[in-house]
Amino acid sequence: MPNMSYCRFQNTVGDLEDCYDHIDLNENDLSPDETNARERLIEICVDIALEYGDQIDREVIESD
């Protein structure tokens, strides 16, 4: 079920924290689809940090 727009971030933050707590799992413990989703999640988090980190006084600088 999709998140309702009025509580999208509240509903997602707990799941994101759970992913963060388990992100260092051995890739052998994950299915190929789950491994791909993990990598995509990391990409999205980096994009968010680069674009919006300054909103919480945590500017992120992209390295070469």
The 8 nearest C-alpha neighbors of each residue, nearest first, counted from 0:
[[1, 2, 3, 10, 7, 4, 11, 6],
 [2, 0, 3, 7, 4, 10, 11, 6],
 [3, 1, 7, 4, 0, 6, 10, 11],
 [2, 4, 5, 7, 6, 1, 10, 0],
 [3, 5, 7, 6, 2, 8, 1, 10],
 [6, 4, 3, 7, 8, 2, 9, 10],
 [5, 7, 9, 4, 8, 3, 10, 2],
 [8, 6, 2, 4, 10, 9, 3, 5],
 [7, 9, 11, 10, 6, 12, 5, 4],
 [10, 8, 6, 11, 7, 12, 13, 5],
 [9, 11, 7, 8, 12, 6, 13, 2],
 [10, 12, 8, 14, 9, 13, 15, 7],
 [11, 13, 15, 14, 9, 10, 8, 16],
 [14, 12, 16, 15, 11, 17, 10, 9],
 [15, 13, 17, 11, 16, 12, 18, 10],
 [14, 16, 12, 18, 17, 13, 11, 19],
 [17, 15, 19, 13, 18, 14, 12, 20],
 [18, 16, 14, 20, 15, 19, 13, 21],
 [19, 17, 15, 21, 16, 20, 22, 14],
 [20, 18, 16, 22, 17, 21, 15, 23],
 [19, 21, 17, 18, 22, 16, 23, 15],
 [22, 20, 18, 19, 23, 24, 17, 16],
 [21, 23, 19, 24, 18, 20, 37, 17],
 [24, 22, 21, 25, 20, 19, 26, 18],
 [25, 23, 22, 21, 26, 28, 29, 27],
 [24, 26, 27, 28, 23, 29, 22, 21],
 [25, 27, 29, 28, 24, 34, 30, 23],
 [28, 26, 25, 29, 30, 24, 34, 31],
 [29, 27, 26, 25, 24, 30, 34, 33],
 [30, 28, 26, 27, 33, 34, 31, 25],
 [29, 31, 33, 32, 34, 28, 27, 26],
 [30, 32, 34, 33, 35, 29, 26, 36],
 [33, 31, 35, 30, 34, 36, 29, 37],
 [32, 34, 36, 30, 35, 31, 29, 37],
 [35, 33, 31, 37, 32, 36, 29, 30],
 [36, 34, 32, 38, 33, 37, 39, 31],
 [35, 37, 33, 39, 38, 34, 40, 32],
 [38, 36, 34, 40, 35, 39, 33, 41],
 [37, 39, 35, 41, 40, 36, 34, 42],
 [40, 38, 42, 36, 41, 37, 43, 35],
 [41, 39, 37, 43, 38, 42, 36, 44],
 [40, 42, 44, 38, 39, 43, 45, 37],
 [43, 41, 39, 45, 40, 44, 46, 38],
 [42, 44, 46, 40, 45, 41, 47, 39],
 [45, 43, 47, 41, 46, 42, 48, 40],
 [46, 44, 48, 42, 47, 43, 49, 41],
 [47, 45, 43, 49, 44, 48, 50, 42],
 [48, 46, 44, 50, 45, 49, 51, 43],
 [49, 47, 52, 45, 51, 46, 50, 44],
 [50, 48, 46, 59, 47, 51, 52, 45],
 [49, 51, 47, 48, 46, 52, 53, 59],
 [50, 52, 48, 53, 54, 47, 49, 58],
 [53, 51, 48, 58, 57, 54, 55, 49],
 [52, 54, 58, 56, 57, 55, 51, 59],
 [55, 53, 52, 51, 56, 57, 58, 50],
 [54, 56, 53, 57, 52, 51, 58, 48],
 [57, 55, 53, 54, 58, 52, 51, 59],
 [58, 56, 52, 53, 55, 59, 54, 48],
 [57, 59, 53, 52, 56, 60, 49, 48],
 [58, 60, 49, 52, 57, 48, 61, 53],
 [61, 59, 62, 58, 49, 48, 52, 57],
 [60, 62, 59, 63, 49, 45, 48, 58],
 [63, 61, 60, 59, 49, 45, 58, 48],
 [62, 61, 60, 59, 49, 45, 46, 42]]
